[in-house]
Amino acid sequence: MIQATQLKKGLCIKHQNDLYRVVEAQHKTPGNLRGMVQARIRNLKTGAISDHRFRSVDTVERAILDETEMEYLYRDGDMYHFMNNETFEQLGLSDEVLGAAVDYLIPNLKLAIEFYEGRPVGIEMPMTVVMKVMETEPGIKSASVSNVGKPAKMETGLIVQVPAFINEGDVIRIETATASYIERVNK
């Protein structure tokens, strides 16, 4: 059990006999009222997001998740297939379980699949991924450093704002938490 004031983004908790992941948590102390934690939580079974207000004295049961490193193989309809590199077992996860992570899944990407009581409930993405730019406006040679960006479509369909000097076919590093450009990668 943890105090409600220790809730933070990404934490998995058991609440009302269901498993939830904290999407956002803010500790508030309004005027002469007692402190509280306003949390936005996602039900890992249904995917529904709800808001819940915890009193600062409330305790919440933290869900203990098992992580297994797996490699992303391919997509088949709305199922994404992963393989455990130690046992070679394959696992298919739906886009509902994966959420926004599907925008970063490229073949051979290694990541951690989270399990709760033997059932997959989510994935732990790496901090950055390296992807190829598939579509963007032509680059400007003189624009080496600029704060002006342009949209670029990546190999998974993800749209990222990139600097003006990035061209189609370039390989770039993207931060997964914010979907933002970090640097061009020489491959």
NORURZI-V190715 format. One record per backbone hydrogen bond with DSSP energy under -1.0 kcal/mol. CO is the residue of the C=O (numbers start at 1). NH is the residue of the N-H. If there is no record, write none. Layout:
# NORURZI-V190715
co:CO nh:NH
co:CO nh:NH
This chain:
# NORURZI-V190715
co:2 nh:60
co:3 nh:6
co:4 nh:7
co:8 nh:11
co:11 nh:22
co:12 nh:63
co:13 nh:20
co:15 nh:18
co:18 nh:15
co:19 nh:44
co:20 nh:13
co:21 nh:42
co:22 nh:10
co:24 nh:40
co:26 nh:38
co:28 nh:36
co:30 nh:33
co:35 nh:56
co:36 nh:28
co:37 nh:54
co:38 nh:26
co:39 nh:52
co:40 nh:23
co:40 nh:24
co:41 nh:50
co:42 nh:21
co:43 nh:47
co:48 nh:43
co:50 nh:41
co:52 nh:39
co:54 nh:37
co:55 nh:58
co:58 nh:4
co:60 nh:2
co:61 nh:14
co:66 nh:115
co:68 nh:113
co:70 nh:111
co:71 nh:83
co:72 nh:108
co:74 nh:81
co:76 nh:79
co:78 nh:95
co:79 nh:76
co:80 nh:93
co:81 nh:73
co:82 nh:91
co:83 nh:71
co:84 nh:88
co:89 nh:84
co:91 nh:82
co:93 nh:80
co:94 nh:98
co:95 nh:99
co:98 nh:101
co:99 nh:102
co:100 nh:103
co:101 nh:104
co:106 nh:109
co:109 nh:72
co:111 nh:70
co:112 nh:124
co:113 nh:68
co:114 nh:121
co:114 nh:122
co:115 nh:66
co:116 nh:119
co:119 nh:116
co:122 nh:114
co:124 nh:112
co:127 nh:176
co:129 nh:174
co:131 nh:172
co:133 nh:169
co:135 nh:153
co:140 nh:143
co:142 nh:144
co:150 nh:162
co:152 nh:160
co:153 nh:134
co:153 nh:135
co:154 nh:157
co:158 nh:154
co:160 nh:152
co:162 nh:150
co:163 nh:166
co:164 nh:140
co:167 nh:170
co:170 nh:133
co:171 nh:185
co:172 nh:131
co:173 nh:182
co:174 nh:129
co:175 nh:179
co:180 nh:175
co:183 nh:173
